[in-house]
Amino acid sequence: MATDICIPLGKRIRALRMKRGWMQVDLAAHAGLTRETISNIELARKEAGVRSLHAIATAFSLTLAQLLSGLDKRSKPEQCKETKKA
């Protein structure tokens, strides 16, 4: 499996969402994003932009640093399937 940072980040976001009992549409509403954007980030289909990640972190009452903390430091963000900002 790839060590792509988008994969563990997507899994973390999904786990945080599910821990709260939220569906993707719920997280999207809290973050001011679309459900499709949340899906694409969780499935590592697209690289999340800083603004999107900040909005997601805020929806979880986290800082951006807390959301990203502990992700594999050897990962290469440019390996995301698409480089379009979500």
C-alpha positions in Angstrom: 0.0 0.0 0.0 1.2 3.5 -0.8 2.5 5.7 2.0 0.6 8.6 0.4 -0.3 11.2 3.1 -3.8 11.6 1.6 -4.7 8.0 2.6 -4.0 8.2 6.3 -5.5 11.7 6.4 -8.7 10.5 4.7 -8.9 7.6 7.2 -8.4 10.0 10.1 -11.1 12.3 8.9 -13.5 9.4 8.4 -12.8 8.0 11.9 -13.3 11.4 13.5 -16.6 11.8 11.6 -17.8 8.3 12.5 -16.9 8.8 16.2 -19.3 11.7 16.2 -22.0 9.7 14.5 -21.9 12.0 11.5 -22.6 11.1 7.9 -20.5 12.8 5.2 -23.4 15.3 4.7 -23.2 16.3 8.4 -19.5 17.0 8.3 -20.0 18.9 5.1 -22.6 21.1 6.7 -20.4 21.7 9.8 -17.4 22.5 7.6 -19.2 24.5 4.9 -18.1 22.1 2.2 -20.0 19.7 -0.1 -20.6 16.1 0.6 -18.7 15.2 -2.5 -15.6 17.1 -1.3 -15.7 15.2 2.0 -16.0 11.9 0.1 -13.1 12.8 -2.2 -10.9 13.7 0.8 -11.8 10.6 2.8 -11.1 8.3 -0.2 -7.9 10.2 -1.1 -9.3 10.9 -4.6 -8.2 14.6 -4.4 -5.7 16.5 -2.3 -7.4 18.7 0.2 -6.6 22.4 0.2 -5.5 24.2 3.3 -8.8 26.0 3.6 -10.8 22.8 3.3 -8.6 21.1 5.9 -8.9 24.1 8.2 -12.7 24.0 7.9 -12.8 20.3 8.6 -10.5 20.7 11.7 -12.7 23.5 12.9 -15.8 21.3 12.5 -14.2 18.8 14.8 -13.1 21.5 17.3 -9.5 20.8 16.4 -6.6 23.0 15.2 -5.2 22.2 11.8 -2.0 21.0 13.6 -4.0 18.6 15.7 -5.8 17.2 12.6 -2.4 16.6 10.8 -0.4 15.5 13.8 1.2 12.2 13.6 0.6 11.5 9.9 3.5 9.6 8.3 6.3 12.1 7.9 7.8 10.0 5.1 4.7 10.6 3.0 4.8 12.7 -0.1 1.6 14.9 -0.5 2.2 15.3 -4.3 1.4 11.6 -4.7 -2.3 12.2 -4.2 -4.4 10.9 -7.1 -5.3 14.4 -8.3 -3.8 17.6 -7.2 -6.9 19.7 -7.6 -7.9 21.4 -4.3 -11.0 20.0 -2.7 
